[in-house]
Amino acid sequence: MTSSFPRNTLTGAGSTVPVRRGAAGSKQRRELTLIWAFLLPSLLVFFLYRILPLAWNVILSFQQFSLFGESKWIGFVHYRDMLEDEVFWTSLWNTLIYIASAPIGILLALAISLMVNIEIRGRNLYRTIVFLSYPLMTVAVGIIWRWMYDEKVGLFNFILRYLGVIDKPLPFLQSFEWALPSILLANVWQILGFYMIILLAGLQAIPQNLYEAASIDGASPRQQFIRITLPLLRPSIFLAFVIGIMTSFTSFDLVYVMTQGGPSHSSELLVTYIYKAAFELSRIDYAAALTVVQFVLLVVLTWVGNRLSGGDAGARETG
Amino acid sequence: MFNWKSLLRPSSLLGAALVVAYFSMATPALAQQKKISFLTWNIADQEELFKEWIAEFKKIRPDVDVEWLDKKGPEFPTYYQTQVIAGTPPDIINTQGGLWLEYAAAGGMVDLTPFMARDADVRRRFNADYLANWTYDSKNYMLPFYISKSLLFYNKTMFKEAGLTAPPQTFDQMMDFAAKMSKGDKTGMLTLNFDWLYWPLFQMNGVDLLTPDLKKAAFNTPKAVQVLDALAKATANGGINKVSWTGRWVEPNGAFAAGNVGMLHAHSPAFFFIRGQAPWLNADTFGAAHVPGGWATPNSHGLGISKGSKHPEIAWEFLKMITSEKWTARFSERRKVLTGNIASDKTTLEKMRKDDPLAATVLQTQLEQTDKLTGNWRLANDSQVKAAFYPEIQNAVLGRKTAAEALKDAEVKVNRALAR
């Protein structure tokens, strides 16, 4: 029996699998057919709910869309409008600030993970307490924090005035300077638990014998952290970072509940502006163009993050 | 062992036969039974009333099924637009404020003028000024569902403490009263800010938003700068509560209900919200008046027919029924609103003067000075003009820009929005 070696894409790039003729070959073809048969429904759903809407969205971004009539092709008009749109630039800048707050959350979560990874009594309780914020509905979190920030009856103003830090209440959510940082704090509080779980799982996957060997060799705890913990935690940090970026791009409910993007767009994110453009301003076509920009930004940032963490989602060793 | 596969073929044939039989019998019945749907705006508390509407309509048109849907305000445009794109818009929609204009201007609403010409008694039912609120390009697109406009509520106790005896008669007096009543945690005044509800504060000073042809901004005037500057100063020194410019419904109304605000510039539904939260509120402690000059922004709810409706004639029949005196009176009684139906509003007010005189005082203002409605320009892109204008107002009143800078920037943005 002769065999030929065509590339089998299911087994990965560069590999070849001998396709045997005869009974064995037909068995392999049946297996391949079965694999595709199982994959096809998911791929179909993926195509219908991800690829098709994405493609339609891109096409829409080049059209003047009419809800009740015919749409027409207008080329790059929406993208040109974006360049002159102050709100777009403000929301883009705010989104980048939101992304930049992710490392702060990750750092805090790392510190907490290191603490709750120590063998101490009650560490499971501490882990639970920190994690508890994550499963809460974001809308509920937004409402609670909105009340905590309230100028008249809010907890923060009460504490700050009681401690003598301020003598007049601060209008956190009505202030151009404080609105976005106030939302960021609420966001970090909510997602901290989730980052902690990811980093904790990464910490627990690090073999203990590495630390033992390092101790024997005289490495200090700081050196062990920098030379062992951090490099081996890279995939987890990369994952947390990607989730942080995605949260920045999808953090609609928190902003909508707390400030609705105000005052005067000072806490507007791209995602809330997209919603407003589509459903409050009835500019679905312009919203589509904004979405395309957001998507490109997301892809670029994820690529940059991957490169900074050494490639392969942080799994590859560098240096 | 029993061979289940042997049953497969006969089972499939039997199943197919049953399906064919069902649709053969059902299709004539399905073809005869029609269906209309109506979508309301955040009024789920009237479910019982709507069921009664549907039951009554079923007696008139047994061949028609009626479905009721309700969405909260922020969800409404999202839901409606997605239904329009899907080709299944609700036949009848109830909108608040100026949203209907965007749909009508884009050709999404049925022109009701021919229907009203044919059924002349329908037009005669309604308060003409309120009915005219829903005209665009000389066509009438909606019938009144329930009507409201802005007015001034005031806390008589705070007025007395500040040595004030009557509501303000001019803008300057209003600012002066606000300053006098603001002490410590108390503020002098609040206004609602959505849907142009704050516009009477400008209109009473002779400021127009746009030129008469609605093609260019007309508000960047020395007077407007003066007004905006006064509002900004009052906000900075506590005369006007900041939540006027950043809150929407719960915060400003809640603040007034707490009894720490001297005046509230809001539309009539706010009264019922406040009363539910304000134990201090009674005829001795609460007053309602027109704002200086009598200007008011309407924030009424209308009922219209979607262009995509498959049964516009049936939808019209349904509309006629629900806006009749019988049903508007029932609605009025249950929800304590005025409906724009002249006869039932008269009956409602007469009854309310005996049963709830304070509410009657508030609602009476809604039928007065209806020739001084403002903030209801027939703009096809009303929301875009609002979105271009209001953030600059916020910039000024919250101290980020001077009034002159804010109005200058607003003028550029509004003109850009109008030019689209």
Interface residues (C-beta under 8 A of the other chain):
Chain A: S66 L67 F68 G69 E84 E86 V87 E151 K152 P171 L173 Q174 S175 F176 T259 Q260 G262 P263 S264 H265 K276 A278 F279 E280 L281 S282 R283 I284
Chain B: P77 T78 Q81 V84 I85 E102 Y103 A106 G107 G108 D185 K242 V243 W245 T246 R248 A255 K307 G308 N381 S383 Q384 A387 P391 E392 Q394 N395 L398 R400 K413 R416
